[in-house]
Structure formats: C-alpha cells, structure tokens
C-alpha cells in the first residue's frame, strides 16, 4: 500500500490498516498499560506503608528508564526513515535519556520534578510529529497516568520532607 503523504509514519490510511498493524497496536497498548504498573505500584506501596526510600528509588529509576525508552522509539523511526529531518530528530532523541540520568543524580524532589518536566516536554514534542492516531491516543493516556503518579510522588515527598519523615 502507498504511504499516506500527510503522515509518513502511517503505512496506509487508517481505514485500510493491515491486520498486522492492528495486532501490533493492540499489543503496544497492552504493554503500555502494563508498563504503568511500576508507576502505580510504587505509589500504592508507599501509601500502604512500604518503606518510602525503597519505593522512591524504584519510582525514580523506572521513570528514568521509561523516559529513555521514549527517546529510543524515535531511533526506531529514524532507522525506518519515518520522520523528516533525521539528523535533528536523532539528536533530540537523546534528550530523554540525558534528562532521566540527570534526574537520578539530583535530590529526589528535584529528580521527580525533572522527570515530570521530561515527560511533559517529550509528549509536547511528539504531539507535533506525524504519527498514527492510535499511538498519539495511547501516549496521551499513558502520559496522563504517569504525570499523575509524578504529582502524587512529588506531594508525598514534599510532605515527608517538611514533616521530617525523610
């Protein structure tokens, strides 16, 4: 099938999506939602009394890994020649990994804030790129939950810091 000229990542018009693309988008959605479990699990574990230093470390590291993964998606698109201006976009795709790494070096409250800003910034960047609708919709839903978890963690950590619990 010919490429949709208005959307170079889309291999065919949405109404004529091949079965293999449907299966891939369904699998990507399932894996994306499963990928929320460590974010949600660290929040819930902390709320039920699991040691905050352990759950905080797990949250920060997982957040940095997932932010890095989002940049890696763009490497795949570049290898597939699916995005315009590959030199610029390939360099930009390094930003999530670097932000995640820096976030792990900062004090936890600042690290959570930087990760949240990284997720917001990357989502804003991706929302301007040509991508299949299912991917944009999935990223929006996943980003909403991830950012909600970051906000909850920020508030829990801020409270613990101000009460001297940490």
C-alpha positions, -999 to +999 in steps of 0.1 A: +000+000+000+013+035-007+023+058+021-001+084+033+016+116+022+003+136+051+016+111+077+049+094+068+048+071+098+014+057+088+020+029+063-016+031+050-047+051+055-064+043+089-094+028+073-073+003+053-049-007+082-035-041+076-042-068+102-006-069+114-007-032+123-039-038+142-023-066+162+009-045+168-012-015+180-032-037+203-001-054+217+016-020+221-015-008+240-015-038+263+022-035+270+019+002+275-008-002+302+012-030+318+041-005+319+020+017+342+021-009+370+055+001+384+044+037+385+011+029+402+026+002+423+052+024+438+026+050+448+003+024+462+031+005+481+041+038+497+005+046+507+001+013+524+033+017+544+062+001+524+095+019+531+094+052+512+131+052+504+128+018+486+096+027+467+110+062+458+142+047+444+121+022+423+099+050+410+128+073+401+148+046+383+117+033+364+107+068+354+142+074+340+142+041+321+108+048+306+117+084+296+148+070+279+127+044+262+105+071+247+136+086+230+145+052+218+112+049+199+124+078+177+156+059+169+135+032+155+115+057+135+148+071+122+161+037+112+128+032+094+132+065+077+097+075+090+104+111+102+117+142+083+149+159+094+166+128+108+198+144+119+180+169+141+155+144+154+181+118+162+200+143+183+167+153+201+160+117+208+190+117+231+173+143+254+150+119+273+179+096+283+201+125+294+172+141+314+165+107+331+201+103+340+204+138+354+172+132+374+188+102+391+217+124+402+195+151+418+179+152+452+147+131+450+122+161+449+141+178+421+145+144+403+108+138+403+102+174+391+127+170+363+113+136+352+078+151+351+090+180+330+108+155+307+076+135+302+056+167+296+082+181+272+086+149+252+048+145+249+045+180+236+073+174+211+058+141+200+023+156+196+036+178+168+051+148+149+033+127+123+022+095+140-006+070+138-037+081+157-036+050+180+000+059+191-009+095+198-040+085+218-021+058+237+007+082+246-018+108+258-035+083+281-002+068+294+013+102+299-017+114+319-013+085+344+025+088+345+023+125+352-004+119+378+019+095+396+047+121+395+024+147+410+014+123+438+050+114+445+060+150+445+033+158+471+042+127+492+078+135+492+073+172+498+051+163+528+076+138+541+104+163+538+085+190+556+074+167+584+109+153+588+098+118+579+126+115+554 
